[in-house]
Every structure is written in structure tokens, then in C-alpha cells.
Amino acid sequence: MRYPNLRYGNPTELAYYAMGVPVPVLARRLRRDERTVRDWISGRTRVPWWVPEVLRLQRIEADLRQRQMGMGALAPRLGVVGADVIALATPDAKKPHELRLVDTAAPLTSCAS
């Protein structure tokens, strides 16, 4: 596209900044209806130019605020693990590793002479 229409934003950029954010929270941050935001994300309607810009600026401000507080970037959320997901090994499945005793009374030899 030689002369892009500057009235509309990039839907890929919107999808990037909306990644992991629930639609109600995103709608509240943009002060728009949830249905409107859902239409933007699905591609049913065009995204106004200011939407990706506002989300980009909000992310920059959040990163700056965290850096000023000395927190750095937050780790990504990995999810909640339930107890029924974890499978522990039974004692019969593996032999415990044998411990090797180190003779501490033996003198240590030094490389430096």
C-alpha cells in the first residue's frame, strides 16, 4: 500500500498489546464497550488509529513505573497448577542415590609450591 489510510490502526499491533488481557479489562482501559473491543480484535470492524497508540503508551508508562520502583520487568504468568496434575515418583520407582563419604582427615595437596 503506497499511501496507507492513517485513520485506522494496525490490527496486528492491537492484537499484540491485547494479548493476555481480558476483554472487559481492555474495554475499561480504552473506555469503550466490550462489544466494540471484541469487534476490533476479531477484525469485524476497523481499529481507530489511536487505540494501538494508547495501549503502547500505557505499556511504556507501566514499564517506566516499575523501573522507577526498582522492580524491573514482571515475569510472565505461567498458570496455576492443581494438585492432581503433579505426579510424584514412588519410592519403588527409583533407588535413592548412594552418598559417597569424603575423607576429611586426608591432607589437601596444593598446586602452588
Steps between C-alpha positions, in 0.01 A plus 500: 500500500667818388284750692351326802187642655621661823152502653524132590743317725686178442288203618814290554634763738169500687516121530857525636412750773171321581673163539423352841268785603132406551254688280315668792828638637609616156164667440526681833855618421389632161167633636301319234230234500608134522320422174694772319832367628401144409417618146840670471685190614306265275548728199130559446549878514803716439714616789525879552854636475515602866428156651843337443667829592319523834580136583865553405527810719331323793751215474794745486367683807454174692856387415640840602307493828633153581856602413476809723381284789793264443283205406615437144285306258247260647531133416229361272219316670543129449165387634372321806589136554247282676598221736359234272740605223818432694618138482749406767736207459443209733789374714502168308545672164850630572777399733622781716843619400778369718694759688875491465696579808799726457794451730545840659803391702715458189726799433422710196778539248564840362608583147704800614849410616 
